[in-house]
Structures are given as C-alpha cells and as structure tokens.
Amino acid sequence: MMQETGILARILLWECYYRLPVISYGGEGKVSELFNRVKKGVRAMKDSFGPCTYRASGIQVVCPHCRNEEFEAGEAQLNTATATFLNLDWLNKSATVLICTHCGYIQWFGKTVEKVQRS
C-alpha cells in the first residue's frame, strides 16, 4: 500500500511538472485561463456524481411513490440459479438500478438509461 501511494505521488508530480508548463512561463492571462478550465472540470466532475435525472426509452424517469425526479444510479447483478451453482455469476447480465433520493424507492431497468444533462 505504501509503495503504491509513492508511485501515485510520483505520477501526479510528473503530470503537474510536464503537463502544466503554462504556470512556469505563461503570462497572467494563460494562468487564469488554466484555473478557469480546472474549475469548470471540477464542477463537471462534481455534477457527474450524486443525484441526477434520467430518461429510459426517451421518457423522463419519475418515482411512482413520491413523484421525485432525482435518483442515485447503480448496477445490480441479475443472478440465475444455474450460473450461481456453477460459480459463473460473472456471465449473468446486469441491470441499472435507480434509487429515489427522496423516499428510497428502487426502480430496476434491464436496458440502459441515459443521464439527463444539467444546464
């Protein structure tokens, strides 16, 4: 674990030193542009985690219990007795699971659901 942390730190330092040379010799405008892009990326990454709205087959997903439109997404394995008996669970299909952020109601989808982009 300690060795992995050291390797990751070296990779991060290398990325900062070689990939971001704008900071060392760029002008004031380039530095502020860099930080604006970093802020935009962090904001987008933050929005990609956490609750979102989804569409299934082009229809907005709504909780049937409380009418909420925000869900946490996950994946669940659709186990079969034969595959489990033969220790081949990894061959089973998986489903998308949407959990309502208001009441906790769980909805299962066999086909892919698409995340609706926030504006």
Secondary structure, DSSP 8 states (H G I E B T S, - for coil): -HHHHHHHHHHHHHHHHHH-THHHH--HHHHHHHHHHHHHHHHHHHHHSS-B-EEETTEE---TTT----EEEEEEE---HHHHHTT-GGGS-EEEEEEETTT--EEEESS--EE----
